[in-house]
């Protein structure tokens, strides 16, 4: 099964998610016979390929989850573990593993709150900020490259369709 999302317990089965959204749209907008099962199946396959190619990659030893954690911390500097879970959509077990890995790489430091010992603060280090910025630049560059290859018309069509999907509640 193809999973997407950042962490185990919050990962969503790709096929179940698309099927659920497809059925919701059919019910909501009456798309009974407009969309064929083969079109939905092709959508599953194409989205699965995009996800596997882009979101399962490990570049320079940094996982997607670690990159997401760094992205959350870049603007804020420090967050509690609970805030990180909420912002990134990580479960507590997944966040613990990511923090252990990023701390070992020198990208974050953890410290207990002095007033409330139950809270743990996570702070990005200079090395973590540098890695997070590098990864963001890579992602932006890759997206620009793909959109330039698509051309202005196809890029506008993709954006228009994505806006429409958001308007439909997806």
N, CA, C and O atoms as a DFTB+ gen file, in Angstrom:
680 C
 N C O
     1  1       0.832      -1.189       0.000
     2  2       0.000       0.000       0.000
     3  2       0.874       1.249       0.000
     4  3       1.913       1.283       0.659
     5  1       0.462       2.253      -0.724
     6  2       1.201       3.505      -0.756
     7  2       0.678       4.409       0.334
     8  3      -0.511       4.724       0.382
     9  1       1.577       4.824       1.209
    10  2       1.207       5.719       2.298
    11  2       1.734       7.104       1.980
    12  3       2.773       7.246       1.336
    13  1       1.017       8.129       2.431
    14  2       1.592       9.447       2.356
    15  2       1.275      10.169       3.635
    16  3       0.394       9.751       4.386
    17  1       1.962      11.222       3.890
    18  2       1.938      11.871       5.189
    19  2       3.324      11.704       5.759
    20  3       4.162      11.030       5.160
    21  1       3.578      12.292       6.884
    22  2       4.924      12.294       7.414
    23  2       5.190      11.166       8.391
    24  3       6.349      10.820       8.617
    25  1       4.164      10.587       8.974
    26  2       4.463       9.638      10.034
    27  2       3.475       8.493      10.022
    28  3       2.385       8.587       9.458
    29  1       3.886       7.403      10.663
    30  2       3.132       6.165      10.659
    31  2       1.674       6.292      11.027
    32  3       0.801       5.991      10.214
    33  1       1.394       6.738      12.251
    34  2       0.003       6.730      12.688
    35  2      -0.832       7.791      11.984
    36  3      -2.054       7.663      11.909
    37  1      -0.192       8.836      11.467
    38  2      -0.922       9.874      10.758
    39  2      -0.850       9.699       9.251
    40  3      -1.470      10.467       8.516
    41  1      -0.107       8.705       8.771
    42  2      -0.042       8.459       7.345
    43  2      -1.399       7.976       6.878
    44  3      -2.124       7.302       7.610
    45  1      -1.724       8.322       5.672
    46  2      -3.011       7.956       5.111
    47  2      -2.744       7.044       3.930
    48  3      -1.863       7.318       3.115
    49  1      -3.489       5.978       3.835
    50  2      -3.355       5.129       2.678
    51  2      -3.802       5.924       1.460
    52  3      -4.935       6.401       1.403
    53  1      -2.914       6.062       0.494
    54  2      -3.166       6.889      -0.678
    55  2      -4.444       6.475      -1.385
    56  3      -5.274       7.321      -1.718
    57  1      -4.605       5.195      -1.613
    58  2      -5.763       4.722      -2.353
    59  2      -7.060       4.981      -1.591
    60  3      -8.057       5.398      -2.179
    61  1      -7.044       4.733      -0.282
    62  2      -8.242       4.979       0.518
    63  2      -8.596       6.458       0.516
    64  3      -9.771       6.813       0.417
    65  1      -7.596       7.324       0.622
    66  2      -7.834       8.759       0.657
    67  2      -8.433       9.251      -0.653
    68  3      -9.422       9.983      -0.651
    69  1      -7.836       8.850      -1.770
    70  2      -8.345       9.303      -3.067
    71  2      -9.732       8.739      -3.308
    72  3     -10.618       9.443      -3.792
    73  1      -9.923       7.468      -2.971
    74  2     -11.233       6.855      -3.166
    75  2     -12.280       7.566      -2.317
    76  3     -13.378       7.848      -2.797
    77  1     -11.953       7.857      -1.059
    78  2     -12.883       8.562      -0.183
    79  2     -13.241       9.924      -0.775
    80  3     -14.416      10.288      -0.834
    81  1     -12.225      10.680      -1.215
    82  2     -12.484      12.001      -1.775
    83  2     -13.281      11.915      -3.068
    84  3     -14.145      12.755      -3.321
    85  1     -12.997      10.908      -3.887
    86  2     -13.739      10.696      -5.121
    87  2     -15.209      10.410      -4.817
    88  3     -16.104      10.994      -5.430
    89  1     -15.449       9.506      -3.864
    90  2     -16.829       9.172      -3.506
    91  2     -17.545      10.366      -2.887
    92  3     -18.736      10.567      -3.122
    93  1     -16.824      11.157      -2.097
    94  2     -17.408      12.360      -1.504
    95  2     -17.823      13.336      -2.591
    96  3     -18.915      13.901      -2.537
    97  1     -16.957      13.538      -3.578
    98  2     -17.282      14.442      -4.680
    99  2     -18.472      13.920      -5.477
   100  3     -19.338      14.693      -5.887
   101  1     -18.510      12.598      -5.697
   102  2     -19.640      12.025      -6.431
   103  2     -20.944      12.319      -5.701
   104  3     -21.928      12.733      -6.313
   105  1     -20.943      12.100      -4.374
   106  2     -22.148      12.348      -3.588
   107  2     -22.498      13.829      -3.546
   108  3     -23.660      14.206      -3.702
   109  1     -21.490      14.664      -3.336
   110  2     -21.713      16.094      -3.146
   111  2     -22.144      16.796      -4.431
   112  3     -23.013      17.667      -4.407
   113  1     -21.529      16.412      -5.556
   114  2     -21.768      17.141      -6.790
   115  2     -22.475      16.316      -7.859
   116  3     -22.665      16.787      -8.980
   117  1     -22.863      15.099      -7.524
   118  2     -23.619      14.282      -8.450
   119  2     -22.820      13.767      -9.636
   120  3     -23.374      13.592     -10.721
   121  1     -21.538      13.522      -9.452
   122  2     -20.711      13.008     -10.533
   123  2     -20.887      11.496     -10.619
   124  3     -19.962      10.745     -10.308
   125  1     -22.047      11.053     -11.032
   126  2     -22.319       9.626     -11.006
   127  2     -21.629       8.855     -12.118
   128  3     -21.002       7.828     -11.860
   129  1     -21.736       9.335     -13.347
   130  2     -21.173       8.586     -14.461
   131  2     -20.116       9.374     -15.222
   132  3     -19.615       8.908     -16.246
   133  1     -19.775      10.549     -14.739
   134  2     -18.821      11.387     -15.459
   135  2     -17.394      10.857     -15.344
   136  3     -16.601      11.002     -16.274
   137  1     -17.071      10.255     -14.226
   138  2     -15.716       9.780     -13.976
   139  2     -15.729       8.255     -14.011
   140  3     -16.485       7.619     -13.278
   141  1     -14.894       7.677     -14.860
   142  2     -14.855       6.213     -14.951
   143  2     -13.908       5.646     -13.902
   144  3     -13.018       6.334     -13.402
   145  1     -14.122       4.382     -13.584
   146  2     -13.233       3.701     -12.642
   147  2     -11.802       3.673     -13.169
   148  3     -10.853       3.764     -12.389
   149  1     -11.639       3.549     -14.478
   150  2     -10.281       3.520     -15.035
   151  2      -9.587       4.869     -14.844
   152  3      -8.371       4.911     -14.662
   153  1     -10.336       5.968     -14.883
   154  2      -9.740       7.279     -14.623
   155  2      -9.299       7.396     -13.163
   156  3      -8.230       7.931     -12.869
   157  1     -10.126       6.895     -12.263
   158  2      -9.763       6.926     -10.846
   159  2      -8.533       6.055     -10.610
   160  3      -7.624       6.450      -9.879
   161  1      -8.498       4.872     -11.223
   162  2      -7.333       3.993     -11.088
   163  2      -6.069       4.653     -11.630
   164  3      -5.001       4.548     -11.027
   165  1      -6.192       5.331     -12.766
   166  2      -5.029       6.027     -13.322
   167  2      -4.566       7.132     -12.380
   168  3      -3.366       7.348     -12.211
   169  1      -5.517       7.829     -11.770
   170  2      -5.168       8.862     -10.798
   171  2      -4.384       8.256      -9.638
   172  3      -3.377       8.820      -9.212
   173  1      -4.839       7.103      -9.119
   174  2      -4.117       6.404      -8.041
   175  2      -2.673       6.143      -8.452
   176  3      -1.736       6.444      -7.713
   177  1      -2.517       5.583      -9.632
   178  2      -1.190       5.194     -10.108
   179  2      -0.292       6.411     -10.281
   180  3       0.858       6.398      -9.840
   181  1      -0.801       7.458     -10.914
   182  2       0.018       8.648     -11.171
   183  2       0.407       9.360      -9.881
   184  3       1.559       9.760      -9.713
   185  1      -0.546       9.518      -8.977
   186  2      -0.213      10.162      -7.703
   187  2       0.764       9.314      -6.901
   188  3       1.661       9.846      -6.247
   189  1       0.593       8.013      -6.950
   190  2       1.524       7.119      -6.266
   191  2       2.944       7.273      -6.791
   192  3       3.899       7.280      -6.014
   193  1       3.085       7.397      -8.112
   194  2       4.414       7.589      -8.699
   195  2       5.029       8.908      -8.251
   196  3       6.212       8.961      -7.914
   197  1       4.236       9.969      -8.246
   198  2       4.743      11.278      -7.810
   199  2       5.200      11.208      -6.366
   200  3       6.273      11.704      -6.025
   201  1       4.396      10.600      -5.525
   202  2       4.735      10.516      -4.105
   203  2       6.002       9.691      -3.904
   204  3       6.893      10.095      -3.157
   205  1       6.088       8.546      -4.560
   206  2       7.276       7.703      -4.388
   207  2       8.537       8.385      -4.897
   208  3       9.594       8.283      -4.275
   209  1       8.433       9.072      -6.010
   210  2       9.621       9.721      -6.581
   211  2      10.095      10.904      -5.755
   212  3      11.299      11.141      -5.647
   213  1       9.184      11.635      -5.182
   214  2       9.558      12.901      -4.563
   215  2       9.538      12.918      -3.051
   216  3      10.332      13.633      -2.439
   217  1       8.669      12.164      -2.438
   218  2       8.526      12.275      -0.998
   219  2       9.155      11.120      -0.235
   220  3       9.147      11.122       0.996
   221  1       9.684      10.163      -0.921
   222  2      10.344       9.051      -0.257
   223  2      11.858       9.137      -0.437
   224  3      12.600       8.253      -0.008
   225  1      12.299      10.214      -1.075
   226  2      13.729      10.362      -1.346
   227  2      14.477      10.732      -0.085
   228  3      13.958      11.409       0.802
   229  1      15.700      10.271      -0.036
   230  2      16.591      10.584       1.071
   231  2      17.784      11.279       0.437
   232  3      18.570      10.656      -0.278
   233  1      17.914      12.556       0.699
   234  2      19.012      13.295       0.092
   235  2      20.024      13.661       1.157
   236  3      19.677      14.200       2.208
   237  1      21.283      13.361       0.869
   238  2      22.390      13.691       1.773
   239  2      22.144      13.171       3.181
   240  3      22.543      13.804       4.159
   241  1      21.481      12.007       3.289
   242  2      21.293      11.398       4.593
   243  2      20.183      11.987       5.433
   244  3      20.024      11.602       6.591
   245  1      19.412      12.909       4.886
   246  2      18.313      13.522       5.637
   247  2      17.005      12.975       5.087
   248  3      16.745      13.052       3.886
   249  1      16.193      12.429       5.963
   250  2      14.918      11.866       5.522
   251  2      13.895      12.973       5.305
   252  3      14.101      14.117       5.710
   253  1      12.801      12.617       4.666
   254  2      11.716      13.570       4.449
   255  2      11.177      14.075       5.783
   256  3      10.925      15.269       5.942
   257  1      11.003      13.174       6.733
   258  2      10.497      13.572       8.050
   259  2      11.429      14.535       8.758
   260  3      10.985      15.503       9.376
   261  1      12.732      14.265       8.666
   262  2      13.710      15.165       9.277
   263  2      13.669      16.534       8.610
   264  3      13.759      17.565       9.278
   265  1      13.531      16.533       7.288
   266  2      13.419      17.803       6.562
   267  2      12.179      18.574       6.965
   268  3      12.220      19.796       7.101
   269  1      11.068      17.863       7.158
   270  2       9.823      18.515       7.579
   271  2       9.967      19.104       8.976
   272  3       9.480      20.201       9.247
   273  1      10.634      18.376       9.852
   274  2      10.862      18.861      11.212
   275  2      11.702      20.139      11.178
   276  3      11.388      21.107      11.871
   277  1      12.762      20.144      10.378
   278  2      13.608      21.337      10.259
   279  2      12.815      22.506       9.677
   280  3      12.973      23.647      10.113
   281  1      11.966      22.221       8.695
   282  2      11.152      23.282       8.088
   283  2      10.237      23.931       9.123
   284  3      10.033      25.145       9.097
   285  1       9.691      23.136      10.025
   286  2       8.826      23.681      11.083
   287  2       9.602      24.611      12.010
   288  3       9.068      25.608      12.497
   289  1      10.858      24.274      12.246
   290  2      11.663      25.028      13.213
   291  2      12.373      26.241      12.614
   292  3      12.749      27.150      13.354
   293  1      12.562      26.278      11.315
   294  2      13.334      27.366      10.702
   295  2      12.764      28.731      11.060
   296  3      13.509      29.614      11.483
   297  1      11.479      28.918      10.901
   298  2      10.880      30.232      11.166
   299  2      10.713      30.510      12.648
   300  3      10.839      31.653      13.088
   301  1      10.431      29.480      13.414
   302  2      10.118      29.660      14.836
   303  2      11.354      29.630      15.730
   304  3      11.373      30.276      16.778
   305  1      12.369      28.897      15.334
   306  2      13.563      28.762      16.165
   307  2      13.407      27.672      17.204
   308  3      14.191      26.723      17.239
   309  1      12.386      27.806      18.060
   310  2      12.110      26.812      19.105
   311  2      10.617      26.535      19.172
   312  3       9.790      27.435      19.028
   313  1      10.296      25.280      19.393
   314  2       8.914      24.848      19.605
   315  2       8.927      23.743      20.643
   316  3       9.938      23.066      20.833
   317  1       7.796      23.566      21.314
   318  2       7.685      22.410      22.201
   319  2       7.446      21.173      21.339
   320  3       7.049      21.274      20.178
   321  1       7.693      20.017      21.922
   322  2       7.447      18.771      21.199
   323  2       5.976      18.697      20.793
   324  3       5.664      18.271      19.681
   325  1       5.078      19.102      21.671
   326  2       3.650      19.093      21.359
   327  2       3.315      19.992      20.179
   328  3       2.521      19.620      19.315
   329  1       3.919      21.177      20.143
   330  2       3.686      22.093      19.021
   331  2       4.207      21.499      17.715
   332  3       3.570      21.625      16.669
   333  1       5.365      20.855      17.782
   334  2       5.911      20.201      16.585
   335  2       4.973      19.114      16.073
   336  3       4.724      19.010      14.871
   337  1       4.458      18.312      16.989
   338  2       3.508      17.256      16.602
   339  2       2.304      17.858      15.893
   340  3       1.862      17.356      14.860
   341  1       1.783      18.934      16.459
   342  2       0.584      19.566      15.901
   343  2       0.858      20.200      14.541
   344  3       0.095      19.995      13.597
   345  1       1.927      20.958      14.434
   346  2       2.232      21.667      13.188
   347  2       2.569      20.696      12.060
   348  3       2.078      20.843      10.941
   349  1       3.405      19.707      12.356
   350  2       3.874      18.785      11.314
   351  2       2.952      17.594      11.110
   352  3       3.076      16.884      10.112
   353  1       2.029      17.363      12.037
   354  2       1.140      16.220      11.914
   355  2       1.794      14.911      12.318
   356  3       1.379      13.840      11.874
   357  1       2.817      14.992      13.159
   358  2       3.515      13.798      13.628
   359  2       2.858      13.252      14.882
   360  3       2.324      14.009      15.693
   361  1       2.897      11.941      15.038
   362  2       2.507      11.322      16.289
   363  2       3.684      11.376      17.255
   364  3       4.815      11.637      16.844
   365  1       3.425      11.132      18.523
   366  2       4.485      11.261      19.532
   367  2       5.626      10.262      19.318
   368  3       6.787      10.601      19.547
   369  1       5.317       9.050      18.887
   370  2       6.363       8.063      18.628
   371  2       7.244       8.468      17.454
   372  3       8.467       8.344      17.509
   373  1       6.618       8.945      16.408
   374  2       7.360       9.372      15.214
   375  2       8.232      10.579      15.529
   376  3       9.388      10.639      15.109
   377  1       7.683      11.542      16.267
   378  2       8.451      12.747      16.584
   379  2       9.648      12.389      17.452
   380  3      10.721      12.972      17.296
   381  1       9.479      11.437      18.365
   382  2      10.594      11.024      19.227
   383  2      11.739      10.461      18.392
   384  3      12.902      10.779      18.638
   385  1      11.416       9.629      17.410
   386  2      12.450       9.067      16.531
   387  2      13.127      10.144      15.693
   388  3      14.347      10.136      15.527
   389  1      12.333      11.067      15.167
   390  2      12.906      12.151      14.359
   391  2      13.808      13.051      15.192
   392  3      14.871      13.472      14.735
   393  1      13.382      13.342      16.407
   394  2      14.195      14.192      17.278
   395  2      15.508      13.507      17.640
   396  3      16.559      14.146      17.685
   397  1      15.440      12.218      17.896
   398  2      16.660      11.467      18.217
   399  2      17.644      11.534      17.044
   400  3      18.839      11.760      17.235
   401  1      17.126      11.335      15.833
   402  2      17.982      11.339      14.639
   403  2      18.542      12.730      14.350
   404  3      19.732      12.872      14.072
   405  1      17.694      13.752      14.414
   406  2      18.170      15.106      14.094
   407  2      19.089      15.646      15.183
   408  3      19.998      16.427      14.903
   409  1      18.856      15.235      16.410
   410  2      19.748      15.648      17.496
   411  2      21.127      14.994      17.317
   412  3      22.154      15.636      17.537
   413  1      21.141      13.731      16.922
   414  2      22.412      13.026      16.693
   415  2      23.206      13.663      15.549
   416  3      24.436      13.622      15.542
   417  1      22.499      14.249      14.589
   418  2      23.167      14.915      13.460
   419  2      23.554      16.357      13.787
   420  3      24.182      17.037      12.975
   421  1      23.178      16.814      14.971
   422  2      23.525      18.172      15.374
   423  2      22.609      19.243      14.816
   424  3      22.974      20.419      14.791
   425  1      21.410      18.850      14.364
   426  2      20.478      19.802      13.759
   427  2      19.540      20.448      14.769
   428  3      19.042      21.550      14.536
   429  1      19.295      19.776      15.886
   430  2      18.419      20.319      16.931
   431  2      19.007      19.988      18.299
   432  3      19.825      19.080      18.445
   433  1      18.567      20.751      19.293
   434  2      18.863      20.419      20.690
   435  2      17.540      20.423      21.443
   436  3      16.633      21.197      21.140
   437  1      17.455      19.542      22.426
   438  2      16.257      19.467      23.272
   439  2      16.621      19.902      24.679
   440  3      17.725      19.651      25.161
   441  1      15.659      20.568      25.335
   442  2      15.864      20.927      26.742
   443  2      14.502      20.961      27.434
   444  3      13.487      21.311      26.832
   445  1      14.509      20.594      28.696
   446  2      13.282      20.623      29.499
   447  2      12.951      22.057      29.865
   448  3      13.842      22.872      30.102
   449  1      11.672      22.354      29.908
   450  2      11.214      23.672      30.346
   451  2      11.540      23.823      31.826
   452  3      11.253      22.931      32.624
   453  1      12.135      24.945      32.189
   454  2      12.552      25.155      33.580
   455  2      11.365      25.289      34.526
   456  3      11.444      24.869      35.680
   457  1      10.270      25.870      34.050
   458  2       9.096      26.065      34.905
   459  2       8.168      24.860      34.898
   460  3       7.580      24.520      35.925
   461  1       8.036      24.219      33.752
   462  2       7.158      23.060      33.618
   463  2       7.989      21.903      33.067
   464  3       8.170      21.786      31.855
   465  1       8.481      21.068      33.940
   466  2       9.370      19.971      33.569
   467  2       8.760      18.960      32.619
   468  3       9.478      18.134      32.055
   469  1       7.436      19.008      32.429
   470  2       6.789      18.087      31.492
   471  2       7.022      18.509      30.044
   472  3       7.004      17.675      29.139
   473  1       7.239      19.808      29.828
   474  2       7.447      20.324      28.476
   475  2       8.901      20.162      28.061
   476  3       9.825      20.360      28.849
   477  1       9.071      19.795      26.797
   478  2      10.410      19.723      26.211
   479  2      10.442      20.677      25.022
   480  3       9.599      20.612      24.128
   481  1      11.433      21.561      25.035
   482  2      11.622      22.516      23.947
   483  2      12.635      21.964      22.956
   484  3      13.641      21.370      23.344
   485  1      12.361      22.165      21.684
   486  2      13.268      21.762      20.615
   487  2      13.717      23.039      19.912
   488  3      12.895      23.847      19.481
   489  1      15.026      23.207      19.805
   490  2      15.592      24.404      19.177
   491  2      16.476      23.986      18.013
   492  3      17.290      23.071      18.134
   493  1      16.310      24.660      16.893
   494  2      17.136      24.368      15.723
   495  2      18.524      24.977      15.930
   496  3      18.655      26.082      16.455
   497  1      19.544      24.251      15.514
   498  2      20.920      24.745      15.607
   499  2      21.276      25.466      14.302
   500  3      20.512      25.432      13.337
   501  1      22.421      26.103      14.285
   502  2      22.876      26.746      13.047
   503  2      23.024      25.718      11.930
   504  3      22.666      25.985      10.783
   505  1      23.553      24.541      12.270
   506  2      23.701      23.472      11.269
   507  2      22.334      23.006      10.769
   508  3      22.168      22.733       9.580
   509  1      21.357      22.915      11.670
   510  2      20.005      22.518      11.286
   511  2      19.348      23.556      10.397
   512  3      18.675      23.212       9.425
   513  1      19.542      24.828      10.727
   514  2      18.985      25.914       9.915
   515  2      19.600      25.880       8.509
   516  3      18.901      26.029       7.507
   517  1      20.911      25.681       8.460
   518  2      21.608      25.613       7.172
   519  2      21.081      24.453       6.327
   520  3      20.823      24.617       5.135
   521  1      20.923      23.286       6.945
   522  2      20.405      22.109       6.232
   523  2      18.961      22.330       5.791
   524  3      18.595      21.976       4.670
   525  1      18.142      22.911       6.662
   526  2      16.748      23.178       6.320
   527  2      16.617      24.149       5.158
   528  3      15.798      23.945       4.262
   529  1      17.415      25.196       5.172
   530  2      17.396      26.177       4.079
   531  2      17.872      25.524       2.785
   532  3      17.301      25.757       1.719
   533  1      18.920      24.705       2.881
   534  2      19.428      24.008       1.697
   535  2      18.354      23.120       1.077
   536  3      18.160      23.117      -0.139
   537  1      17.664      22.369       1.925
   538  2      16.602      21.477       1.428
   539  2      15.460      22.267       0.807
   540  3      14.931      21.885      -0.236
   541  1      15.079      23.372       1.449
   542  2      13.999      24.200       0.903
   543  2      14.387      24.734      -0.472
   544  3      13.577      24.721      -1.400
   545  1      15.621      25.200      -0.600
   546  2      16.089      25.707      -1.891
   547  2      16.066      24.614      -2.954
   548  3      15.718      24.877      -4.105
   549  1      16.434      23.385      -2.578
   550  2      16.388      22.259      -3.515
   551  2      14.959      21.991      -3.980
   552  3      14.712      21.779      -5.167
   553  1      14.029      22.004      -3.038
   554  2      12.627      21.729      -3.371
   555  2      12.073      22.814      -4.282
   556  3      11.416      22.516      -5.280
   557  1      12.337      24.081      -3.938
   558  2      11.857      25.198      -4.764
   559  2      12.465      25.106      -6.162
   560  3      11.768      25.292      -7.159
   561  1      13.751      24.822      -6.230
   562  2      14.433      24.709      -7.518
   563  2      13.835      23.582      -8.352
   564  3      13.602      23.741      -9.550
   565  1      13.590      22.440      -7.705
   566  2      13.013      21.296      -8.420
   567  2      11.605      21.614      -8.927
   568  3      11.257      21.269     -10.056
   569  1      10.801      22.267      -8.097
   570  2       9.446      22.638      -8.523
   571  2       9.489      23.617      -9.691
   572  3       8.735      23.472     -10.653
   573  1      10.370      24.614      -9.608
   574  2      10.498      25.581     -10.707
   575  2      10.900      24.881     -11.997
   576  3      10.363      25.171     -13.067
   577  1      11.851      23.956     -11.887
   578  2      12.316      23.219     -13.065
   579  2      11.162      22.456     -13.717
   580  3      10.996      22.487     -14.936
   581  1      10.376      21.777     -12.899
   582  2       9.252      20.998     -13.431
   583  2       8.214      21.920     -14.061
   584  3       7.721      21.647     -15.155
   585  1       7.880      23.013     -13.373
   586  2       6.870      23.934     -13.897
   587  2       7.343      24.621     -15.174
   588  3       6.542      24.862     -16.077
   589  1       8.624      24.938     -15.262
   590  2       9.159      25.527     -16.492
   591  2       9.067      24.543     -17.646
   592  3       8.771      24.930     -18.777
   593  1       9.319      23.271     -17.363
   594  2       9.206      22.252     -18.411
   595  2       7.757      22.081     -18.853
   596  3       7.486      21.794     -20.019
   597  1       6.831      22.259     -17.918
   598  2       5.414      22.156     -18.272
   599  2       4.969      23.325     -19.137
   600  3       4.140      23.165     -20.033
   601  1       5.515      24.483     -18.868
   602  2       5.106      25.683     -19.590
   603  2       4.037      26.435     -18.822
   604  3       3.413      25.910     -17.900
   605  1       3.846      27.681     -19.230
   606  2       2.940      28.574     -18.510
   607  2       1.489      28.088     -18.537
   608  3       0.801      28.134     -17.518
   609  1       1.028      27.628     -19.688
   610  2      -0.371      27.211     -19.805
   611  2      -0.680      26.002     -18.920
   612  3      -1.673      26.005     -18.192
   613  1       0.162      24.974     -18.980
   614  2      -0.067      23.786     -18.152
   615  2       0.085      24.106     -16.667
   616  3      -0.649      23.571     -15.836
   617  1       1.036      24.977     -16.334
   618  2       1.211      25.381     -14.937
   619  2      -0.047      26.075     -14.435
   620  3      -0.521      25.780     -13.338
   621  1      -0.588      26.988     -15.223
   622  2      -1.825      27.680     -14.833
   623  2      -2.984      26.700     -14.711
   624  3      -3.820      26.841     -13.818
   625  1      -3.046      25.711     -15.596
   626  2      -4.108      24.700     -15.510
   627  2      -3.996      23.880     -14.232
   628  3      -5.001      23.609     -13.576
   629  1      -2.772      23.485     -13.876
   630  2      -2.578      22.732     -12.632
   631  2      -3.016      23.570     -11.440
   632  3      -3.732      23.082     -10.566
   633  1      -2.590      24.823     -11.400
   634  2      -2.962      25.705     -10.286
   635  2      -4.475      25.899     -10.227
   636  3      -5.064      25.883      -9.146
   637  1      -5.099      26.081     -11.382
   638  2      -6.554      26.256     -11.435
   639  2      -7.270      25.017     -10.888
   640  3      -8.215      25.134     -10.109
   641  1      -6.819      23.850     -11.295
   642  2      -7.441      22.602     -10.840
   643  2      -7.224      22.409      -9.342
   644  3      -8.148      22.014      -8.630
   645  1      -6.022      22.681      -8.860
   646  2      -5.758      22.547      -7.421
   647  2      -6.624      23.511      -6.613
   648  3      -7.147      23.138      -5.563
   649  1      -6.779      24.741      -7.090
   650  2      -7.667      25.698      -6.395
   651  2      -9.098      25.166      -6.357
   652  3      -9.790      25.289      -5.346
   653  1      -9.530      24.577      -7.464
   654  2     -10.884      24.029      -7.544
   655  2     -11.056      22.876      -6.549
   656  3     -12.087      22.777      -5.884
   657  1     -10.050      22.009      -6.450
   658  2     -10.114      20.903      -5.491
   659  2     -10.208      21.424      -4.064
   660  3     -10.953      20.880      -3.249
   661  1      -9.462      22.469      -3.763
   662  2      -9.539      23.072      -2.429
   663  2     -10.927      23.656      -2.197
   664  3     -11.487      23.512      -1.110
   665  1     -11.483      24.313      -3.210
   666  2     -12.844      24.854      -3.084
   667  2     -13.868      23.744      -2.845
   668  3     -14.872      23.966      -2.167
   669  1     -13.622      22.549      -3.395
   670  2     -14.521      21.414      -3.198
   671  2     -14.370      20.795      -1.819
   672  3     -15.155      19.927      -1.436
   673  1     -13.378      21.230      -1.080
   674  2     -13.208      20.726       0.273
   675  2     -12.183      19.616       0.409
   676  3     -12.142      18.949       1.443
   677  1     -11.365      19.400      -0.589
   678  2     -10.327      18.360      -0.493
   679  2      -9.116      18.903       0.209
   680  3      -8.133      18.185       0.390
